[in-house]
Amino acid sequence: MQLAFGGCLLDLGRRELRRDGTLVHIRPKVFEVLAYLIANRDRVLSRDELLAECWPDLTVSDATLSSCILSVRRAIGDDVGNPVFVKTLRGQGFRFIAEVVPAKSSSNVSPPAINQEQIATANSQAENGDPSISILPFSNLGNDPGLDYLADGLAEDITTELSRFRAFSVIAWGSSFQYRGATNQIERIRAELNVDYILEGSVRYADDAFRVTAQLIHAPTAKHIWSDRYDCPMEDLHVLQDDILQKIVTSIAPEMAMEESRQAIALPVGNLRAIEMSWQARALITRSRAEGDPALFARGMDLAEDAVALDPACRHAWHTVSLANYLLAFARAGNQGEAYIARGREAAIQLRVLDRNDHRAHRSLGWINYIERKLPEALFDLRHAHELNPNCTMTLAFMGVVETTAGLPQDGYDHICRAIQLSPRGPWLAFMFAAQAFACFALGKLREGAECSQRAIQHEPQAPANHVILAACLVEDGDVEAAVVAIIKQQQINENFLNQIIEGHRVSFVDPEVSNRYVTALRRASKLAKQAMSE
């Protein structure tokens, strides 16, 4: 049976979705949720019902459902801000609102054409200066030939998802597939494909369980820089396949970034090309956040500007310039806030000019708009960045913070939790924990908020906001003594950031009740801290 709505055609028999005549790649679980929404479009479906019907006998989080709904919207071309297909009813659930009509079945539907232009682009990208990666066909280590399609499908899906990241180039699947069964041939593959990284893996079925292993290799040195394994019962594979894919993809990206930083930081600056200078600049900025050393940040910022001057067409350089400036603007560092915002926006716009589909440009603009408290514009930019690259956990975290500020704390909390789940080792983990604590305060999850803040502090003790959020959660949770300690530490790190909130110059929440709670808690802790220091 085929159902038509908008420009989409859902084929329940073939389990296929077409949009404007083009076959859309859609995961089994996303297909099931979409089909259930359409089948029950005459009523509102609660989160509990969707979880019970689409994930029977499994315990999954609300964040999983939220992510799946976002995937549904992406697949059918819906706009979360102005939906025409799936409407969210806050506190109630979801409803499919478009008109659906039966369509005539056709057994002569042509398979989707191979995008030769995309393949050619992917094969040429390894020569453009970006770090490049080839995903080899996964090996089937079991005795079941039926697993071959799973092994190939997983590797192909990883190739597709990684292609969304603009920070590195992905060799087209057709080129990588020829190396099926090629073991211990890293040097050959590196030479023939001209790649910096190789991902290889395997699938195995044993004892009623499905296991996926993956490892990332730095091709020039043949060094294994990351590996992991993922297990699930065979009967749950269709449920967890998306999760396994996303975990692999979002683990690879930060590992490649950190390895590039390590490689770049060891090279003399005078001999670096612009892209190498950009990676080194990022490495210095990352170190400064972890170590609390402003001098490292300043060196990284200057190096990024040098990279832009050397090659005005270097996307990585413009992204790093924008990043450095909006981080300083967010921290209210120094007295040049407006100048930082202006330069950060200018760099992001230049990046967008170079590549309008680079999600980092839209992510940067979204966060800059958030700093200026242009919340509708911030949400628009960040949601667009998420559409361009659904696997970017930094975008998810930024989006979560903006949603929390804008009065959508549950949505914000879900997105932030998803970011942490997908990137438990990434360089932005401390920010994500602080963002989770921020959402927890709005939701009244004070103990969890305090714990998240403490985790953020463990990773980045000198970050501008971590102790502020911790103090607010502790005051409302009744631990005033610990809150005073947090405030004193915040005053040592960045007193200006704290005063901006207390004096009402920095509105953290548009919901007046939550905002009043936040400011009152911080004022109380600050007053007690002042008394303690004067004694």
C-alpha positions in Angstrom: 0.0 0.0 0.0 1.2 3.5 -0.9 0.3 6.7 0.9 0.8 10.2 -0.6 1.2 13.4 1.3 2.7 16.7 0.2 5.4 15.7 -2.2 6.1 12.4 -0.5 5.1 8.8 -1.2 5.3 6.2 1.6 5.3 2.6 0.3 4.3 0.4 3.3 5.0 -2.8 1.4 8.4 -1.9 0.1 9.2 0.1 3.3 10.3 3.0 1.1 9.9 6.7 1.2 10.1 8.9 -1.8 10.2 12.7 -1.8 9.6 14.6 -5.0 10.2 11.3 -6.8 13.6 10.6 -5.3 14.2 7.7 -2.9 15.0 8.9 0.6 17.4 6.9 2.7 15.5 6.3 5.9 16.3 4.0 8.9 13.9 1.2 9.8 12.9 2.8 13.2 12.3 6.2 11.6 10.1 4.5 9.0 8.1 2.8 11.7 7.5 6.0 13.7 6.5 7.9 10.5 4.1 5.1 9.5 2.6 5.0 13.0 2.1 8.7 13.0 0.3 8.6 9.7 -1.8 5.5 10.7 -3.1 7.4 13.8 -3.2 10.9 12.3 -6.8 11.4 13.6 -5.5 11.9 17.2 -2.5 13.2 19.2 0.0 10.5 20.1 1.7 10.8 23.4 5.4 10.2 23.9 4.6 7.2 26.1 2.4 5.6 23.4 5.1 6.1 20.7 7.7 4.6 22.9 5.5 1.7 23.8 4.4 1.0 20.2 7.6 1.6 18.4 10.1 0.3 21.0 8.1 -2.6 22.5 9.8 -4.4 25.4 12.6 -1.9 25.4 13.5 1.0 27.7 14.7 4.0 25.7 14.9 7.6 26.7 12.8 10.5 25.6 15.9 11.8 23.8 15.9 8.8 21.5 12.3 9.5 20.5 13.1 13.3 20.0 16.0 12.3 17.8 13.8 9.9 15.8 11.1 12.6 15.3 13.8 15.0 14.1 14.9 12.3 11.6 11.3 11.9 10.5 11.0 15.6 9.9 14.3 15.7 7.9 13.2 12.7 5.8 9.9 14.3 4.7 11.2 17.9 4.5 9.2 19.3 7.5 10.2 22.5 9.3 10.1 22.2 13.1 9.5 25.9 13.4 6.6 25.9 10.9 5.5 22.3 10.6 3.1 21.2 7.8 3.4 17.4 8.5 4.3 16.6 12.1 3.0 19.0 14.8 4.3 19.0 18.3 1.8 19.8 21.0 3.7 20.7 24.1 3.0 18.5 27.0 0.7 16.3 24.9 2.7 14.7 22.1 2.7 14.6 18.3 0.2 14.5 15.6 0.5 14.1 11.8 -1.5 17.0 10.4 -1.1 16.7 6.6 -3.7 15.3 4.2 -2.9 11.7 3.3 -4.4 9.9 0.3 -3.9 6.4 -1.1 -1.8 6.2 -4.2 -1.7 3.7 -7.0 1.0 1.0 -6.5 3.5 0.6 -9.2 5.9 -2.3 -9.6 7.9 -0.4 -12.1 9.5 2.1 -9.8 13.0 2.7 -11.0 15.8 2.4 -8.5 17.6 5.6 -7.5 20.3 6.7 -9.9 23.9 6.6 -8.8 25.0 10.2 -8.2 28.1 10.2 -10.3 28.8 13.9 -9.5 28.9 13.1 -5.8 31.2 10.1 -6.3 33.6 12.3 -8.4 33.5 15.0 -5.8 34.3 12.6 -3.0 37.2 11.1 -4.9 38.8 14.5 -5.6 38.4 15.8 -2.1 41.4 13.9 -0.8 43.5 16.4 -2.8 42.0 19.6 -1.5 44.1 19.9 1.7 41.4 18.6 4.1 42.2 15.5 6.3 40.7 12.6 4.4 39.2 9.2 5.4 38.3 6.0 3.7 35.7 3.6 5.2 36.6 0.1 4.2 34.0 -2.7 3.8 33.4 -4.3 7.2 34.5 -7.9 7.5 31.9 -10.6 8.2 33.6 -12.8 10.8 30.6 -15.2 11.2 29.5 -18.1 9.2 26.3 -16.5 8.1 26.5 -15.1 4.6 23.4 -13.1 5.4 25.5 -10.8 7.5 27.3 -9.6 4.4 24.6 -7.1 3.6 24.7 -5.8 7.1 28.4 -5.4 7.0 28.3 -3.5 3.7 25.3 -1.5 4.6 26.9 -0.3 7.9 30.1 0.8 6.1 28.1 2.6 3.4 26.0 4.4 5.9 29.0 5.5 7.9 30.4 6.9 4.6 27.2 8.8 4.0 26.9 10.2 7.5 30.6 11.2 7.7 30.2 13.1 4.4 28.1 15.6 6.3 31.2 16.8 8.2 32.9 19.7 6.4 36.1 19.5 8.5 37.4 16.5 6.5 36.9 14.7 3.2 35.4 11.2 2.8 36.4 9.0 -0.1 33.3 7.8 -2.0 32.0 4.3 -1.1 32.5 3.0 -4.6 36.2 3.7 -4.4 36.6 2.2 -0.9 34.5 -0.9 -1.7 37.2 -2.3 -4.0 39.3 -3.1 -0.9 36.9 -5.6 0.4 39.0 -8.4 2.1 42.2 -6.3 1.9 43.9 -7.0 5.3 47.2 -5.5 6.5 47.4 -3.3 3.4 47.2 0.1 5.0 50.2 1.5 3.1 48.8 0.3 -0.2 45.4 1.8 0.5 46.9 5.1 1.7 49.0 5.4 -1.5 46.2 4.5 -3.9 43.5 6.6 -2.3 45.7 9.3 -0.9 44.0 9.3 2.5 45.1 10.3 6.0 42.8 8.0 7.9 41.3 4.5 7.4 38.3 3.1 9.3 38.0 -0.7 9.3 35.7 -2.9 11.2 33.9 -6.2 11.4 30.5 -7.8 12.3 30.0 -11.1 14.0 27.0 -13.1 15.2 27.5 -15.5 18.1 25.5 -16.7 21.1 22.4 -14.9 19.9 24.2 -11.5 19.9 25.4 -9.2 17.2 28.8 -7.5 17.6 30.2 -4.6 15.6 33.9 -3.6 16.1 35.5 -0.6 14.5 39.0 1.0 14.6 40.4 4.2 13.2 43.9 4.2 11.8 46.2 7.1 11.1 47.4 6.0 7.7 50.8 7.7 7.5 52.0 6.1 10.8 49.7 3.0 10.8 48.9 4.0 14.4 45.5 2.9 15.8 44.1 6.0 17.4 40.6 4.8 18.3 38.7 1.5 18.6 35.4 0.4 20.1 32.9 -2.4 20.0 29.1 -2.4 20.1 26.9 -5.4 21.2 23.2 -6.0 21.0 20.8 -9.0 20.9 20.1 -10.0 17.3 16.4 -9.5 17.8 17.0 -5.8 18.7 19.4 -5.1 15.8 16.7 -3.2 13.8 16.2 -1.0 16.9 19.8 -0.3 17.7 21.3 -0.1 14.3 20.8 3.7 14.1 22.4 4.1 17.5 25.4 2.0 16.6 25.9 4.0 13.4 25.6 7.4 15.2 28.0 6.3 18.0 30.6 5.3 15.5 30.3 8.4 13.4 30.3 10.8 16.3 33.3 9.1 17.9 35.4 9.2 14.7 35.0 13.0 14.1 36.5 14.2 17.4 39.3 11.6 17.3 40.3 12.8 13.9 40.2 16.4 15.0 42.4 15.6 18.1 44.9 13.6 16.0 45.1 16.5 13.5 45.7 18.9 16.4 48.5 16.6 17.7 50.1 16.4 14.3 49.9 20.1 13.7 51.1 21.2 17.0 54.4 19.3 16.5 55.2 21.2 13.3 57.1 24.5 13.1 54.7 27.4 12.4 56.8 28.9 9.7 56.4 25.8 7.5 52.7 25.3 7.9 50.1 25.7 5.2 47.0 27.6 6.1 45.0 24.5 6.9 47.8 23.1 9.1 47.9 26.5 10.9 44.2 26.3 11.4 44.4 22.9 13.1 47.3 24.2 15.3 45.2 27.2 16.2 42.3 24.9 17.2 44.7 22.8 19.3 45.9 25.8 21.2 42.4 27.1 21.8 41.3 23.6 23.1 44.3 23.4 25.4 43.6 26.9 26.7 40.1 25.9 27.7 41.3 22.8 29.5 44.3 24.5 31.2 42.8 27.9 31.8 45.7 29.7 30.1 44.7 32.9 28.2 48.1 33.1 26.6 47.4 29.8 24.7 44.1 31.2 23.5 45.7 34.4 22.3 48.3 32.4 20.4 45.6 30.3 18.8 43.6 33.3 17.9 46.5 35.1 16.3 47.5 31.9 14.4 44.0 31.6 13.0 44.1 35.2 11.7 47.5 34.5 10.1 46.0 31.4 8.4 43.2 33.6 7.0 45.7 36.1 5.7 47.8 33.4 4.1 44.8 31.8 2.4 41.5 33.7 2.4 39.8 30.7 0.8 40.6 28.4 3.8 37.3 27.4 5.3 38.9 25.9 8.4 40.7 29.1 9.1 37.6 31.2 8.9 35.8 28.8 11.2 38.5 29.0 13.8 38.5 32.8 13.7 34.8 32.8 14.2 35.0 30.2 17.0 37.7 32.1 18.9 35.8 35.4 18.8 32.4 34.1 19.8 34.0 32.1 22.7 35.5 35.4 24.0 32.2 37.2 23.4 30.3 34.6 25.3 32.8 34.7 28.3 32.5 38.5 28.4 36.3 38.5 28.3 37.8 42.0 28.4 36.1 45.1 27.2 35.9 44.3 23.5 32.7 42.3 23.5 31.1 44.1 20.5 34.4 43.8 18.5 34.5 40.0 19.2 30.9 39.6 18.1 31.5 41.6 14.9 34.6 39.7 14.0 33.0 36.3 14.8 30.0 37.1 12.6 32.2 38.4 9.8 34.2 35.2 9.8 31.1 33.0 9.9 29.6 34.9 7.0 32.8 34.5 5.0 32.7 30.8 5.7 29.1 30.7 4.5 30.2 32.5 1.3 32.9 29.9 0.6 30.4 27.1 1.3 26.8 27.8 2.0 26.3 24.1 3.1 29.1 24.2 5.7 27.1 23.6 8.9 29.8 25.3 11.0 28.9 28.7 9.4 25.3 28.4 10.4 26.2 27.0 13.9 28.5 30.0 14.5 25.9 32.5 13.4 23.4 30.8 15.6 25.6 31.0 18.7 26.5 34.6 18.0 22.8 35.5 17.7 22.3 33.7 21.0 25.0 35.9 22.6 23.1 38.9 21.3 19.9 37.3 22.6 18.3 37.2 19.1 16.7 33.9 20.1 14.4 33.3 17.0 17.4 33.9 14.7 19.6 31.7 16.8 17.2 28.8 16.7 16.7 29.2 13.0 20.5 29.1 12.3 21.2 26.2 14.7 18.3 24.1 13.3 19.5 24.7 9.8 23.0 23.6 10.9 21.5 20.5 12.4 19.7 19.7 9.1 23.0 20.1 7.2 24.8 17.8 9.7 22.6 15.9 12.1 25.8 14.2 13.6 27.4 17.4 14.9 27.1 17.2 18.7 28.3 20.7 19.2 25.3 22.0 17.2 23.0 19.8 19.3 24.5 21.2 22.5 24.2 24.8 21.3 20.7 24.2 20.2 19.8 22.7 23.6 21.1 25.8 25.4 19.2 28.2 23.2 16.0 26.1 23.5 16.4 26.2 27.3 16.8 29.9 27.3 13.9 30.4 25.0 11.5 28.5 27.3 11.8 25.0 25.9 13.9 23.4 28.6 12.7 19.8 28.0 13.6 20.0 24.3 16.9 21.6 25.2 17.6 18.9 27.8 16.8 16.1 25.3 19.2 17.6 22.7 22.0 18.1 25.1 21.7 14.5 26.5 21.7 13.2 23.0 25.0 15.2 22.3 26.6 13.7 25.4 25.4 10.2 24.5 26.9 10.5 21.0 30.2 12.1 22.0 31.2 10.9 25.5 34.9 11.7 24.8 34.7 14.8 22.6 36.6 18.1 23.2 33.3 19.8 24.0 32.2 17.4 26.7 32.7 20.0 29.5 30.5 22.5 27.8 27.9 19.8 27.2 27.8 18.9 30.9 27.5 22.6 31.8 24.7 22.9 29.2 22.9 19.9 30.8 23.2 21.5 34.2 21.7 24.7 32.8 18.7 22.8 31.4 18.4 20.9 34.7 18.1 24.1 36.7 15.2 25.3 34.4 13.5 21.9 34.9 14.0 21.8 38.6 16.4 18.8 38.5 18.7 20.5 40.9 20.7 17.5 42.2 21.4 16.3 38.7 22.3 19.9 37.7 24.8 20.2 40.5 26.4 16.8 39.5 26.6 17.9 35.8 28.2 21.2 36.8 30.8 19.4 38.9 31.6 17.1 35.9 32.0 20.2 33.7 34.4 21.7 36.3 36.5 18.5 36.4 37.1 18.8 32.7 37.4 22.6 32.4 37.9 24.2 35.8 38.4 27.7 34.4 35.4 27.9 32.1 33.3 31.1 32.4 29.9 29.6 33.4 30.5 26.3 35.2 30.7 27.6 38.8 27.8 30.0 38.2 25.4 27.2 37.3 26.7 25.0 40.1 26.1 27.8 42.7 22.5 28.3 41.4 21.7 24.6 41.6 23.3 24.2 45.1 21.4 27.2 46.6 18.0 25.9 45.4 18.9 22.4 46.5 19.7 23.7 50.0 23.5 23.4 50.1 24.2 27.1 50.6 27.7 26.5 52.1 28.9 24.7 48.9 27.2 27.4 46.8 29.3 30.1 48.6 32.5 28.2 47.7 31.4 28.0 44.1 30.7 31.7 43.9 34.0 32.6 45.4 35.7 30.4 42.8 33.6 32.0 40.1 34.7 35.5 41.2 38.3 34.4 40.9 37.8 33.1 37.4 35.4 35.5 35.8 33.6 37.9 38.1 32.3 40.0 35.2 30.3 37.0 33.8 28.6 36.6 37.3 27.9 40.3 37.7 26.3 40.5 34.3 23.6 38.0 35.5 23.1 39.4 39.0 22.8 43.0 37.7 20.2 41.9 35.0 22.4 42.7 32.0 22.5 39.1 30.9 19.1 37.4 30.8 19.7 33.6 31.0 16.0 32.6 30.7 13.1 34.3 29.0 10.7 32.5 31.4 10.3 35.2 34.1 9.8 32.6 36.9 12.9 30.6 36.0 14.9 33.8 35.5 13.8 35.1 38.9 14.8 31.8 40.5 18.2 31.9 38.9 19.1 35.5 39.7 17.7 35.3 43.3 19.8 32.2 43.9 23.0 33.8 42.6 22.4 37.0 44.5 21.9 35.1 47.7 25.1 33.1 47.2 27.0 36.2 46.3 25.8 38.1 49.4 26.8 35.2 51.6 30.2 34.9 49.9 30.8 38.6 50.5 30.0 38.2 54.2 32.3 35.1 54.4 35.2 36.9 52.8 34.8 39.9 55.1 34.9 37.8 58.3 
